[in-house]
Amino acid sequence: MAAPALMALLFGLSASAIFPTLFGLSNQLITMSGRTTGLIFLAAATGALAVPSLTGPLLEWAGTRAFPLLLAA
């Protein structure tokens, strides 16, 4: 397996625990109704659709200089 693919795999596995952890923490901090839960999942799904859709045009426009911005997003 190539080094970039291995790094992407390891980053994905390490980041996969962030959403459930923050969702559980928010459940302790605020009252979670069905509407609040739905809005959280709507925001997460929108981000999951928007970031990959913007990645291609951003890479075409900025080239490799876009990687720090993509990693921050």
Predicted model as a PDB file, atoms N, CA, C, CB and O in Angstrom, pLDDT in the B-factor column:
MODEL        1                                                                  
ATOM      1  N   MET A   1       0.856  -1.177   0.000  1.00 59.00           N  
ATOM      2  CA  MET A   1       0.000   0.000   0.000  1.00 59.00           C  
ATOM      3  C   MET A   1       0.901   1.239   0.000  1.00 59.00           C  
ATOM      4  CB  MET A   1      -0.973  -0.002   1.236  1.00 59.00           C  
ATOM      5  O   MET A   1       1.913   1.286   0.699  1.00 59.00           O  
ATOM      6  N   ALA A   2       0.523   2.214  -0.777  1.00 78.00           N  
ATOM      7  CA  ALA A   2       1.328   3.435  -0.887  1.00 78.00           C  
ATOM      8  C   ALA A   2       1.229   4.251   0.398  1.00 78.00           C  
ATOM      9  CB  ALA A   2       0.872   4.284  -2.097  1.00 78.00           C  
ATOM     10  O   ALA A   2       0.241   4.169   1.127  1.00 78.00           O  
ATOM     11  N   ALA A   3       2.255   5.025   0.659  1.00 80.00           N  
ATOM     12  CA  ALA A   3       2.307   5.824   1.891  1.00 80.00           C  
ATOM     13  C   ALA A   3       1.137   6.803   2.025  1.00 80.00           C  
ATOM     14  CB  ALA A   3       3.609   6.593   1.944  1.00 80.00           C  
ATOM     15  O   ALA A   3       0.573   6.898   3.114  1.00 80.00           O  
ATOM     16  N   PRO A   4       0.736   7.549   0.959  1.00 80.00           N  
ATOM     17  CA  PRO A   4      -0.412   8.450   1.131  1.00 80.00           C  
ATOM     18  C   PRO A   4      -1.707   7.715   1.459  1.00 80.00           C  
ATOM     19  CB  PRO A   4      -0.611   9.269  -0.120  1.00 80.00           C  
ATOM     20  O   PRO A   4      -2.517   8.203   2.248  1.00 80.00           O  
ATOM     21  N   ALA A   5      -1.903   6.549   0.858  1.00 81.00           N  
ATOM     22  CA  ALA A   5      -3.110   5.778   1.149  1.00 81.00           C  
ATOM     23  C   ALA A   5      -3.103   5.290   2.592  1.00 81.00           C  
ATOM     24  CB  ALA A   5      -3.235   4.588   0.187  1.00 81.00           C  
ATOM     25  O   ALA A   5      -4.142   5.287   3.252  1.00 81.00           O  
ATOM     26  N   LEU A   6      -1.948   4.881   3.081  1.00 84.00           N  
ATOM     27  CA  LEU A   6      -1.843   4.438   4.461  1.00 84.00           C  
ATOM     28  C   LEU A   6      -2.087   5.595   5.427  1.00 84.00           C  
ATOM     29  CB  LEU A   6      -0.471   3.816   4.715  1.00 84.00           C  
ATOM     30  O   LEU A   6      -2.757   5.430   6.446  1.00 84.00           O  
ATOM     31  N   MET A   7      -1.542   6.762   5.104  1.00 84.00           N  
ATOM     32  CA  MET A   7      -1.763   7.929   5.962  1.00 84.00           C  
ATOM     33  C   MET A   7      -3.232   8.334   5.967  1.00 84.00           C  
ATOM     34  CB  MET A   7      -0.896   9.108   5.501  1.00 84.00           C  
ATOM     35  O   MET A   7      -3.764   8.690   7.019  1.00 84.00           O  
ATOM     36  N   ALA A   8      -3.900   8.288   4.811  1.00 80.00           N  
ATOM     37  CA  ALA A   8      -5.324   8.616   4.745  1.00 80.00           C  
ATOM     38  C   ALA A   8      -6.145   7.612   5.556  1.00 80.00           C  
ATOM     39  CB  ALA A   8      -5.805   8.640   3.279  1.00 80.00           C  
ATOM     40  O   ALA A   8      -7.092   7.991   6.245  1.00 80.00           O  
ATOM     41  N   LEU A   9      -5.781   6.344   5.471  1.00 82.00           N  
ATOM     42  CA  LEU A   9      -6.476   5.317   6.245  1.00 82.00           C  
ATOM     43  C   LEU A   9      -6.318   5.555   7.744  1.00 82.00           C  
ATOM     44  CB  LEU A   9      -5.952   3.927   5.876  1.00 82.00           C  
ATOM     45  O   LEU A   9      -7.294   5.482   8.491  1.00 82.00           O  
ATOM     46  N   LEU A  10      -5.103   5.837   8.181  1.00 83.00           N  
ATOM     47  CA  LEU A  10      -4.862   6.071   9.608  1.00 83.00           C  
ATOM     48  C   LEU A  10      -5.560   7.342  10.088  1.00 83.00           C  
ATOM     49  CB  LEU A  10      -3.357   6.165   9.884  1.00 83.00           C  
ATOM     50  O   LEU A  10      -6.097   7.361  11.195  1.00 83.00           O  
ATOM     51  N   PHE A  11      -5.564   8.403   9.280  1.00 80.00           N  
ATOM     52  CA  PHE A  11      -6.265   9.625   9.668  1.00 80.00           C  
ATOM     53  C   PHE A  11      -7.760   9.374   9.773  1.00 80.00           C  
ATOM     54  CB  PHE A  11      -5.986  10.751   8.665  1.00 80.00           C  
ATOM     55  O   PHE A  11      -8.404   9.836  10.715  1.00 80.00           O  
ATOM     56  N   GLY A  12      -8.315   8.648   8.818  1.00 78.00           N  
ATOM     57  CA  GLY A  12      -9.748   8.342   8.861  1.00 78.00           C  
ATOM     58  C   GLY A  12     -10.128   7.528  10.084  1.00 78.00           C  
ATOM     59  O   GLY A  12     -11.160   7.776  10.707  1.00 78.00           O  
ATOM     60  N   LEU A  13      -9.296   6.560  10.425  1.00 80.00           N  
ATOM     61  CA  LEU A  13      -9.580   5.755  11.608  1.00 80.00           C  
ATOM     62  C   LEU A  13      -9.460   6.563  12.892  1.00 80.00           C  
ATOM     63  CB  LEU A  13      -8.648   4.564  11.664  1.00 80.00           C  
ATOM     64  O   LEU A  13     -10.236   6.365  13.826  1.00 80.00           O  
ATOM     65  N   SER A  14      -8.495   7.469  12.944  1.00 80.00           N  
ATOM     66  CA  SER A  14      -8.341   8.276  14.161  1.00 80.00           C  
ATOM     67  C   SER A  14      -9.435   9.320  14.275  1.00 80.00           C  
ATOM     68  CB  SER A  14      -6.976   8.956  14.181  1.00 80.00           C  
ATOM     69  O   SER A  14      -9.843   9.655  15.387  1.00 80.00           O  
ATOM     70  N   ALA A  15      -9.926   9.847  13.153  1.00 78.00           N  
ATOM     71  CA  ALA A  15     -10.966  10.869  13.193  1.00 78.00           C  
ATOM     72  C   ALA A  15     -12.361  10.273  13.344  1.00 78.00           C  
ATOM     73  CB  ALA A  15     -10.906  11.712  11.942  1.00 78.00           C  
ATOM     74  O   ALA A  15     -13.312  11.000  13.629  1.00 78.00           O  
ATOM     75  N   SER A  16     -12.497   8.975  13.159  1.00 78.00           N  
ATOM     76  CA  SER A  16     -13.826   8.362  13.209  1.00 78.00           C  
ATOM     77  C   SER A  16     -14.443   8.397  14.598  1.00 78.00           C  
ATOM     78  CB  SER A  16     -13.751   6.938  12.734  1.00 78.00           C  
ATOM     79  O   SER A  16     -15.660   8.257  14.722  1.00 78.00           O  
ATOM     80  N   ALA A  17     -13.663   8.574  15.627  1.00 83.00           N  
ATOM     81  CA  ALA A  17     -14.202   8.605  16.989  1.00 83.00           C  
ATOM     82  C   ALA A  17     -14.626  10.001  17.413  1.00 83.00           C  
ATOM     83  CB  ALA A  17     -13.177   8.071  17.963  1.00 83.00           C  
ATOM     84  O   ALA A  17     -15.236  10.156  18.471  1.00 83.00           O  
ATOM     85  N   ILE A  18     -14.323  11.016  16.625  1.00 85.00           N  
ATOM     86  CA  ILE A  18     -14.618  12.392  17.036  1.00 85.00           C  
ATOM     87  C   ILE A  18     -16.116  12.654  17.077  1.00 85.00           C  
ATOM     88  CB  ILE A  18     -13.945  13.383  16.091  1.00 85.00           C  
ATOM     89  O   ILE A  18     -16.613  13.194  18.066  1.00 85.00           O  
ATOM     90  N   PHE A  19     -16.851  12.285  16.028  1.00 85.00           N  
ATOM     91  CA  PHE A  19     -18.285  12.591  15.975  1.00 85.00           C  
ATOM     92  C   PHE A  19     -19.074  11.930  17.104  1.00 85.00           C  
ATOM     93  CB  PHE A  19     -18.853  12.155  14.642  1.00 85.00           C  
ATOM     94  O   PHE A  19     -19.823  12.626  17.790  1.00 85.00           O  
ATOM     95  N   PRO A  20     -18.943  10.620  17.332  1.00 86.00           N  
ATOM     96  CA  PRO A  20     -19.717  10.030  18.425  1.00 86.00           C  
ATOM     97  C   PRO A  20     -19.339  10.589  19.793  1.00 86.00           C  
ATOM     98  CB  PRO A  20     -19.533   8.534  18.428  1.00 86.00           C  
ATOM     99  O   PRO A  20     -20.193  10.722  20.670  1.00 86.00           O  
ATOM    100  N   THR A  21     -18.066  10.917  19.976  1.00 88.00           N  
ATOM    101  CA  THR A  21     -17.637  11.477  21.256  1.00 88.00           C  
ATOM    102  C   THR A  21     -18.264  12.843  21.487  1.00 88.00           C  
ATOM    103  CB  THR A  21     -16.110  11.583  21.311  1.00 88.00           C  
ATOM    104  O   THR A  21     -18.790  13.112  22.567  1.00 88.00           O  
ATOM    105  N   LEU A  22     -18.212  13.710  20.474  1.00 86.00           N  
ATOM    106  CA  LEU A  22     -18.807  15.035  20.618  1.00 86.00           C  
ATOM    107  C   LEU A  22     -20.329  14.959  20.714  1.00 86.00           C  
ATOM    108  CB  LEU A  22     -18.402  15.922  19.446  1.00 86.00           C  
ATOM    109  O   LEU A  22     -20.939  15.770  21.412  1.00 86.00           O  
ATOM    110  N   PHE A  23     -20.948  14.010  20.035  1.00 87.00           N  
ATOM    111  CA  PHE A  23     -22.391  13.849  20.139  1.00 87.00           C  
ATOM    112  C   PHE A  23     -22.783  13.421  21.556  1.00 87.00           C  
ATOM    113  CB  PHE A  23     -22.892  12.822  19.109  1.00 87.00           C  
ATOM    114  O   PHE A  23     -23.763  13.922  22.107  1.00 87.00           O  
ATOM    115  N   GLY A  24     -22.030  12.509  22.138  1.00 87.00           N  
ATOM    116  CA  GLY A  24     -22.294  12.102  23.522  1.00 87.00           C  
ATOM    117  C   GLY A  24     -22.065  13.230  24.505  1.00 87.00           C  
ATOM    118  O   GLY A  24     -22.819  13.377  25.466  1.00 87.00           O  
ATOM    119  N   LEU A  25     -21.027  14.036  24.278  1.00 88.00           N  
ATOM    120  CA  LEU A  25     -20.760  15.180  25.141  1.00 88.00           C  
ATOM    121  C   LEU A  25     -21.885  16.209  25.043  1.00 88.00           C  
ATOM    122  CB  LEU A  25     -19.418  15.823  24.774  1.00 88.00           C  
ATOM    123  O   LEU A  25     -22.310  16.759  26.058  1.00 88.00           O  
ATOM    124  N   SER A  26     -22.364  16.469  23.837  1.00 86.00           N  
ATOM    125  CA  SER A  26     -23.458  17.436  23.687  1.00 86.00           C  
ATOM    126  C   SER A  26     -24.725  16.931  24.360  1.00 86.00           C  
ATOM    127  CB  SER A  26     -23.728  17.720  22.202  1.00 86.00           C  
ATOM    128  O   SER A  26     -25.530  17.726  24.844  1.00 86.00           O  
ATOM    129  N   ASN A  27     -24.907  15.626  24.393  1.00 84.00           N  
ATOM    130  CA  ASN A  27     -26.061  15.054  25.079  1.00 84.00           C  
ATOM    131  C   ASN A  27     -25.992  15.313  26.582  1.00 84.00           C  
ATOM    132  CB  ASN A  27     -26.148  13.551  24.808  1.00 84.00           C  
ATOM    133  O   ASN A  27     -27.026  15.429  27.240  1.00 84.00           O  
ATOM    134  N   GLN A  28     -24.796  15.404  27.119  1.00 88.00           N  
ATOM    135  CA  GLN A  28     -24.639  15.698  28.541  1.00 88.00           C  
ATOM    136  C   GLN A  28     -24.758  17.192  28.835  1.00 88.00           C  
ATOM    137  CB  GLN A  28     -23.298  15.184  29.032  1.00 88.00           C  
ATOM    138  O   GLN A  28     -25.175  17.573  29.929  1.00 88.00           O  
ATOM    139  N   LEU A  29     -24.400  18.036  27.879  1.00 89.00           N  
ATOM    140  CA  LEU A  29     -24.363  19.478  28.119  1.00 89.00           C  
ATOM    141  C   LEU A  29     -25.692  20.178  27.863  1.00 89.00           C  
ATOM    142  CB  LEU A  29     -23.310  20.099  27.263  1.00 89.00           C  
ATOM    143  O   LEU A  29     -26.022  21.142  28.554  1.00 89.00           O  
ATOM    144  N   ILE A  30     -26.460  19.711  26.881  1.00 87.00           N  
ATOM    145  CA  ILE A  30     -27.734  20.345  26.553  1.00 87.00           C  
ATOM    146  C   ILE A  30     -28.822  19.282  26.490  1.00 87.00           C  
ATOM    147  CB  ILE A  30     -27.644  21.119  25.211  1.00 87.00           C  
ATOM    148  O   ILE A  30     -28.541  18.086  26.406  1.00 87.00           O  
ATOM    149  N   THR A  31     -30.050  19.735  26.532  1.00 86.00           N  
ATOM    150  CA  THR A  31     -31.179  18.820  26.389  1.00 86.00           C  
ATOM    151  C   THR A  31     -31.337  18.473  24.919  1.00 86.00           C  
ATOM    152  CB  THR A  31     -32.489  19.441  26.959  1.00 86.00           C  
ATOM    153  O   THR A  31     -31.543  19.350  24.080  1.00 86.00           O  
ATOM    154  N   MET A  32     -31.240  17.210  24.620  1.00 87.00           N  
ATOM    155  CA  MET A  32     -31.300  16.759  23.226  1.00 87.00           C  
ATOM    156  C   MET A  32     -32.720  16.306  22.894  1.00 87.00           C  
ATOM    157  CB  MET A  32     -30.286  15.606  22.970  1.00 87.00           C  
ATOM    158  O   MET A  32     -33.167  15.248  23.337  1.00 87.00           O  
ATOM    159  N   SER A  33     -33.413  17.117  22.115  1.00 90.00           N  
ATOM    160  CA  SER A  33     -34.731  16.718  21.625  1.00 90.00           C  
ATOM    161  C   SER A  33     -34.553  16.082  20.246  1.00 90.00           C  
ATOM    162  CB  SER A  33     -35.715  17.945  21.563  1.00 90.00           C  
ATOM    163  O   SER A  33     -33.442  16.024  19.719  1.00 90.00           O  
ATOM    164  N   GLY A  34     -35.626  15.619  19.685  1.00 91.00           N  
ATOM    165  CA  GLY A  34     -35.558  15.049  18.345  1.00 91.00           C  
ATOM    166  C   GLY A  34     -35.157  16.090  17.319  1.00 91.00           C  
ATOM    167  O   GLY A  34     -34.429  15.789  16.373  1.00 91.00           O  
ATOM    168  N   ARG A  35     -35.634  17.322  17.504  1.00 92.00           N  
ATOM    169  CA  ARG A  35     -35.292  18.397  16.573  1.00 92.00           C  
ATOM    170  C   ARG A  35     -33.800  18.725  16.639  1.00 92.00           C  
ATOM    171  CB  ARG A  35     -36.123  19.653  16.878  1.00 92.00           C  
ATOM    172  O   ARG A  35     -33.157  18.895  15.603  1.00 92.00           O  
ATOM    173  N   THR A  36     -33.247  18.814  17.851  1.00 89.00           N  
ATOM    174  CA  THR A  36     -31.831  19.117  18.022  1.00 89.00           C  
ATOM    175  C   THR A  36     -30.973  18.010  17.416  1.00 89.00           C  
ATOM    176  CB  THR A  36     -31.493  19.302  19.510  1.00 89.00           C  
ATOM    177  O   THR A  36     -29.997  18.285  16.719  1.00 89.00           O  
ATOM    178  N   THR A  37     -31.336  16.777  17.680  1.00 90.00           N  
ATOM    179  CA  THR A  37     -30.601  15.652  17.117  1.00 90.00           C  
ATOM    180  C   THR A  37     -30.650  15.675  15.594  1.00 90.00           C  
ATOM    181  CB  THR A  37     -31.163  14.332  17.644  1.00 90.00           C  
ATOM    182  O   THR A  37     -29.641  15.432  14.931  1.00 90.00           O  
ATOM    183  N   GLY A  38     -31.819  15.966  15.044  1.00 92.00           N  
ATOM    184  CA  GLY A  38     -31.965  16.040  13.597  1.00 92.00           C  
ATOM    185  C   GLY A  38     -31.118  17.148  12.986  1.00 92.00           C  
ATOM    186  O   GLY A  38     -30.531  16.968  11.919  1.00 92.00           O  
ATOM    187  N   LEU A  39     -31.054  18.304  13.666  1.00 90.00           N  
ATOM    188  CA  LEU A  39     -30.242  19.409  13.156  1.00 90.00           C  
ATOM    189  C   LEU A  39     -28.751  19.077  13.204  1.00 90.00           C  
ATOM    190  CB  LEU A  39     -30.519  20.681  13.958  1.00 90.00           C  
ATOM    191  O   LEU A  39     -27.999  19.454  12.305  1.00 90.00           O  
ATOM    192  N   ILE A  40     -28.330  18.379  14.243  1.00 88.00           N  
ATOM    193  CA  ILE A  40     -26.922  17.969  14.334  1.00 88.00           C  
ATOM    194  C   ILE A  40     -26.576  17.020  13.199  1.00 88.00           C  
ATOM    195  CB  ILE A  40     -26.630  17.300  15.696  1.00 88.00           C  
ATOM    196  O   ILE A  40     -25.538  17.177  12.556  1.00 88.00           O  
ATOM    197  N   PHE A  41     -27.426  16.046  12.946  1.00 89.00           N  
ATOM    198  CA  PHE A  41     -27.154  15.098  11.866  1.00 89.00           C  
ATOM    199  C   PHE A  41     -27.290  15.751  10.495  1.00 89.00           C  
ATOM    200  CB  PHE A  41     -28.096  13.903  11.966  1.00 89.00           C  
ATOM    201  O   PHE A  41     -26.589  15.367   9.559  1.00 89.00           O  
ATOM    202  N   LEU A  42     -28.177  16.729  10.363  1.00 92.00           N  
ATOM    203  CA  LEU A  42     -28.288  17.470   9.106  1.00 92.00           C  
ATOM    204  C   LEU A  42     -26.999  18.252   8.836  1.00 92.00           C  
ATOM    205  CB  LEU A  42     -29.505  18.430   9.146  1.00 92.00           C  
ATOM    206  O   LEU A  42     -26.499  18.264   7.711  1.00 92.00           O  
ATOM    207  N   ALA A  43     -26.471  18.899   9.863  1.00 89.00           N  
ATOM    208  CA  ALA A  43     -25.227  19.650   9.699  1.00 89.00           C  
ATOM    209  C   ALA A  43     -24.064  18.723   9.368  1.00 89.00           C  
ATOM    210  CB  ALA A  43     -24.916  20.449  10.965  1.00 89.00           C  
ATOM    211  O   ALA A  43     -23.230  19.053   8.525  1.00 89.00           O  
ATOM    212  N   ALA A  44     -24.001  17.568  10.023  1.00 86.00           N  
ATOM    213  CA  ALA A  44     -22.921  16.614   9.751  1.00 86.00           C  
ATOM    214  C   ALA A  44     -23.020  16.065   8.329  1.00 86.00           C  
ATOM    215  CB  ALA A  44     -22.956  15.458  10.766  1.00 86.00           C  
ATOM    216  O   ALA A  44     -22.007  15.929   7.644  1.00 86.00           O  
ATOM    217  N   ALA A  45     -24.223  15.754   7.889  1.00 88.00           N  
ATOM    218  CA  ALA A  45     -24.398  15.218   6.540  1.00 88.00           C  
ATOM    219  C   ALA A  45     -24.109  16.275   5.481  1.00 88.00           C  
ATOM    220  CB  ALA A  45     -25.816  14.677   6.365  1.00 88.00           C  
ATOM    221  O   ALA A  45     -23.540  15.968   4.434  1.00 88.00           O  
ATOM    222  N   THR A  46     -24.497  17.517   5.749  1.00 89.00           N  
ATOM    223  CA  THR A  46     -24.212  18.597   4.806  1.00 89.00           C  
ATOM    224  C   THR A  46     -22.708  18.801   4.667  1.00 89.00           C  
ATOM    225  CB  THR A  46     -24.886  19.903   5.258  1.00 89.00           C  
ATOM    226  O   THR A  46     -22.203  18.986   3.559  1.00 89.00           O  
ATOM    227  N   GLY A  47     -22.000  18.766   5.781  1.00 84.00           N  
ATOM    228  CA  GLY A  47     -20.546  18.888   5.732  1.00 84.00           C  
ATOM    229  C   GLY A  47     -19.905  17.721   5.015  1.00 84.00           C  
ATOM    230  O   GLY A  47     -18.931  17.895   4.282  1.00 84.00           O  
ATOM    231  N   ALA A  48     -20.444  16.539   5.220  1.00 82.00           N  
ATOM    232  CA  ALA A  48     -19.898  15.347   4.555  1.00 82.00           C  
ATOM    233  C   ALA A  48     -20.128  15.401   3.045  1.00 82.00           C  
ATOM    234  CB  ALA A  48     -20.533  14.071   5.137  1.00 82.00           C  
ATOM    235  O   ALA A  48     -19.374  14.793   2.285  1.00 82.00           O  
ATOM    236  N   LEU A  49     -21.153  16.117   2.604  1.00 87.00           N  
ATOM    237  CA  LEU A  49     -21.399  16.260   1.168  1.00 87.00           C  
ATOM    238  C   LEU A  49     -20.663  17.457   0.584  1.00 87.00           C  
ATOM    239  CB  LEU A  49     -22.888  16.393   0.901  1.00 87.00           C  
ATOM    240  O   LEU A  49     -20.182  17.392  -0.547  1.00 87.00           O  
ATOM    241  N   ALA A  50     -20.570  18.545   1.334  1.00 85.00           N  
ATOM    242  CA  ALA A  50     -20.005  19.783   0.794  1.00 85.00           C  
ATOM    243  C   ALA A  50     -18.483  19.723   0.677  1.00 85.00           C  
ATOM    244  CB  ALA A  50     -20.405  20.959   1.669  1.00 85.00           C  
ATOM    245  O   ALA A  50     -17.927  20.153  -0.334  1.00 85.00           O  
ATOM    246  N   VAL A  51     -17.809  19.203   1.685  1.00 80.00           N  
ATOM    247  CA  VAL A  51     -16.344  19.214   1.676  1.00 80.00           C  
ATOM    248  C   VAL A  51     -15.784  18.406   0.505  1.00 80.00           C  
ATOM    249  CB  VAL A  51     -15.803  18.660   2.997  1.00 80.00           C  
ATOM    250  O   VAL A  51     -14.918  18.925  -0.199  1.00 80.00           O  
ATOM    251  N   PRO A  52     -16.219  17.178   0.251  1.00 82.00           N  
ATOM    252  CA  PRO A  52     -15.687  16.470  -0.925  1.00 82.00           C  
ATOM    253  C   PRO A  52     -16.061  17.138  -2.248  1.00 82.00           C  
ATOM    254  CB  PRO A  52     -16.186  15.041  -0.930  1.00 82.00           C  
ATOM    255  O   PRO A  52     -15.289  17.083  -3.205  1.00 82.00           O  
ATOM    256  N   SER A  53     -17.232  17.764  -2.310  1.00 85.00           N  
ATOM    257  CA  SER A  53     -17.643  18.430  -3.544  1.00 85.00           C  
ATOM    258  C   SER A  53     -16.795  19.659  -3.837  1.00 85.00           C  
ATOM    259  CB  SER A  53     -19.104  18.824  -3.464  1.00 85.00           C  
ATOM    260  O   SER A  53     -16.608  20.022  -4.998  1.00 85.00           O  
ATOM    261  N   LEU A  54     -16.284  20.296  -2.799  1.00 82.00           N  
ATOM    262  CA  LEU A  54     -15.450  21.483  -2.981  1.00 82.00           C  
ATOM    263  C   LEU A  54     -13.976  21.137  -3.143  1.00 82.00           C  
ATOM    264  CB  LEU A  54     -15.625  22.422  -1.808  1.00 82.00           C  
ATOM    265  O   LEU A  54     -13.185  21.979  -3.568  1.00 82.00           O  
ATOM    266  N   THR A  55     -13.605  19.919  -2.813  1.00 84.00           N  
ATOM    267  CA  THR A  55     -12.197  19.524  -2.868  1.00 84.00           C  
ATOM    268  C   THR A  55     -11.650  19.557  -4.297  1.00 84.00           C  
ATOM    269  CB  THR A  55     -12.023  18.127  -2.281  1.00 84.00           C  
ATOM    270  O   THR A  55     -10.559  20.081  -4.519  1.00 84.00           O  
ATOM    271  N   GLY A  56     -12.378  19.015  -5.258  1.00 84.00           N  
ATOM    272  CA  GLY A  56     -11.913  18.980  -6.640  1.00 84.00           C  
ATOM    273  C   GLY A  56     -11.662  20.365  -7.216  1.00 84.00           C  
ATOM    274  O   GLY A  56     -10.569  20.633  -7.715  1.00 84.00           O  
ATOM    275  N   PRO A  57     -12.658  21.256  -7.157  1.00 87.00           N  
ATOM    276  CA  PRO A  57     -12.410  22.604  -7.682  1.00 87.00           C  
ATOM    277  C   PRO A  57     -11.305  23.348  -6.938  1.00 87.00           C  
ATOM    278  CB  PRO A  57     -13.680  23.414  -7.621  1.00 87.00           C  
ATOM    279  O   PRO A  57     -10.553  24.107  -7.551  1.00 87.00           O  
ATOM    280  N   LEU A  58     -11.197  23.144  -5.645  1.00 84.00           N  
ATOM    281  CA  LEU A  58     -10.149  23.810  -4.879  1.00 84.00           C  
ATOM    282  C   LEU A  58      -8.769  23.304  -5.296  1.00 84.00           C  
ATOM    283  CB  LEU A  58     -10.364  23.592  -3.373  1.00 84.00           C  
ATOM    284  O   LEU A  58      -7.833  24.092  -5.421  1.00 84.00           O  
ATOM    285  N   LEU A  59      -8.639  22.001  -5.511  1.00 85.00           N  
ATOM    286  CA  LEU A  59      -7.364  21.457  -5.965  1.00 85.00           C  
ATOM    287  C   LEU A  59      -7.020  21.923  -7.378  1.00 85.00           C  
ATOM    288  CB  LEU A  59      -7.398  19.938  -5.915  1.00 85.00           C  
ATOM    289  O   LEU A  59      -5.852  22.174  -7.676  1.00 85.00           O  
ATOM    290  N   GLU A  60      -8.019  22.041  -8.247  1.00 88.00           N  
ATOM    291  CA  GLU A  60      -7.756  22.558  -9.585  1.00 88.00           C  
ATOM    292  C   GLU A  60      -7.296  24.004  -9.540  1.00 88.00           C  
ATOM    293  CB  GLU A  60      -8.997  22.436 -10.453  1.00 88.00           C  
ATOM    294  O   GLU A  60      -6.401  24.397 -10.288  1.00 88.00           O  
ATOM    295  N   TRP A  61      -7.899  24.795  -8.672  1.00 88.00           N  
ATOM    296  CA  TRP A  61      -7.592  26.211  -8.602  1.00 88.00           C  
ATOM    297  C   TRP A  61      -6.252  26.484  -7.921  1.00 88.00           C  
ATOM    298  CB  TRP A  61      -8.694  26.935  -7.874  1.00 88.00           C  
ATOM    299  O   TRP A  61      -5.444  27.258  -8.434  1.00 88.00           O  
ATOM    300  N   ALA A  62      -6.010  25.850  -6.764  1.00 86.00           N  
ATOM    301  CA  ALA A  62      -4.834  26.181  -5.963  1.00 86.00           C  
ATOM    302  C   ALA A  62      -3.730  25.132  -6.047  1.00 86.00           C  
ATOM    303  CB  ALA A  62      -5.236  26.364  -4.530  1.00 86.00           C  
ATOM    304  O   ALA A  62      -2.606  25.396  -5.619  1.00 86.00           O  
ATOM    305  N   GLY A  63      -4.015  23.967  -6.579  1.00 84.00           N  
ATOM    306  CA  GLY A  63      -2.999  22.920  -6.650  1.00 84.00           C  
ATOM    307  C   GLY A  63      -2.653  22.385  -5.267  1.00 84.00           C  
ATOM    308  O   GLY A  63      -3.522  22.276  -4.402  1.00 84.00           O  
ATOM    309  N   THR A  64      -1.398  22.056  -5.065  1.00 83.00           N  
ATOM    310  CA  THR A  64      -0.987  21.446  -3.796  1.00 83.00           C  
ATOM    311  C   THR A  64      -1.019  22.431  -2.630  1.00 83.00           C  
ATOM    312  CB  THR A  64       0.405  20.870  -3.930  1.00 83.00           C  
ATOM    313  O   THR A  64      -0.965  22.011  -1.474  1.00 83.00           O  
ATOM    314  N   ARG A  65      -1.104  23.722  -2.908  1.00 85.00           N  
ATOM    315  CA  ARG A  65      -1.207  24.700  -1.812  1.00 85.00           C  
ATOM    316  C   ARG A  65      -2.526  24.577  -1.079  1.00 85.00           C  
ATOM    317  CB  ARG A  65      -1.048  26.120  -2.344  1.00 85.00           C  
ATOM    318  O   ARG A  65      -2.675  25.137   0.006  1.00 85.00           O  
ATOM    319  N   ALA A  66      -3.498  23.851  -1.646  1.00 82.00           N  
ATOM    320  CA  ALA A  66      -4.819  23.712  -1.030  1.00 82.00           C  
ATOM    321  C   ALA A  66      -4.837  22.653   0.071  1.00 82.00           C  
ATOM    322  CB  ALA A  66      -5.851  23.365  -2.090  1.00 82.00           C  
ATOM    323  O   ALA A  66      -5.793  22.600   0.845  1.00 82.00           O  
ATOM    324  N   PHE A  67      -3.807  21.809   0.164  1.00 81.00           N  
ATOM    325  CA  PHE A  67      -3.841  20.726   1.138  1.00 81.00           C  
ATOM    326  C   PHE A  67      -3.928  21.198   2.592  1.00 81.00           C  
ATOM    327  CB  PHE A  67      -2.627  19.877   0.969  1.00 81.00           C  
ATOM    328  O   PHE A  67      -4.691  20.604   3.353  1.00 81.00           O  
ATOM    329  N   PRO A  68      -3.196  22.225   3.022  1.00 83.00           N  
ATOM    330  CA  PRO A  68      -3.387  22.675   4.415  1.00 83.00           C  
ATOM    331  C   PRO A  68      -4.816  23.144   4.689  1.00 83.00           C  
ATOM    332  CB  PRO A  68      -2.414  23.807   4.736  1.00 83.00           C  
ATOM    333  O   PRO A  68      -5.362  22.885   5.762  1.00 83.00           O  
ATOM    334  N   LEU A  69      -5.421  23.832   3.720  1.00 79.00           N  
ATOM    335  CA  LEU A  69      -6.798  24.269   3.886  1.00 79.00           C  
ATOM    336  C   LEU A  69      -7.753  23.079   3.952  1.00 79.00           C  
ATOM    337  CB  LEU A  69      -7.195  25.201   2.746  1.00 79.00           C  
ATOM    338  O   LEU A  69      -8.680  23.062   4.762  1.00 79.00           O  
ATOM    339  N   LEU A  70      -7.523  22.096   3.103  1.00 77.00           N  
ATOM    340  CA  LEU A  70      -8.374  20.905   3.110  1.00 77.00           C  
ATOM    341  C   LEU A  70      -8.240  20.121   4.410  1.00 77.00           C  
ATOM    342  CB  LEU A  70      -8.031  20.007   1.929  1.00 77.00           C  
ATOM    343  O   LEU A  70      -9.232  19.622   4.941  1.00 77.00           O  
ATOM    344  N   LEU A  71      -7.030  20.012   4.920  1.00 77.00           N  
ATOM    345  CA  LEU A  71      -6.843  19.302   6.177  1.00 77.00           C  
ATOM    346  C   LEU A  71      -7.485  20.042   7.340  1.00 77.00           C  
ATOM    347  CB  LEU A  71      -5.367  19.096   6.448  1.00 77.00           C  
ATOM    348  O   LEU A  71      -7.999  19.414   8.265  1.00 77.00           O  
ATOM    349  N   ALA A  72      -7.461  21.368   7.303  1.00 78.00           N  
ATOM    350  CA  ALA A  72      -8.101  22.150   8.353  1.00 78.00           C  
ATOM    351  C   ALA A  72      -9.621  22.012   8.297  1.00 78.00           C  
ATOM    352  CB  ALA A  72      -7.701  23.620   8.236  1.00 78.00           C  
ATOM    353  O   ALA A  72     -10.293  22.017   9.329  1.00 78.00           O  
ATOM    354  N   ALA A  73     -10.155  21.890   7.081  1.00 68.00           N  
ATOM    355  CA  ALA A  73     -11.609  21.748   6.938  1.00 68.00           C  
ATOM    356  C   ALA A  73     -12.051  20.371   7.382  1.00 68.00           C  
ATOM    357  CB  ALA A  73     -12.045  21.999   5.486  1.00 68.00           C  
ATOM    358  O   ALA A  73     -13.241  20.060   7.336  1.00 68.00           O  
TER     359      ALA A  73                                                      
ENDMDL                                                                          
END                                                                             
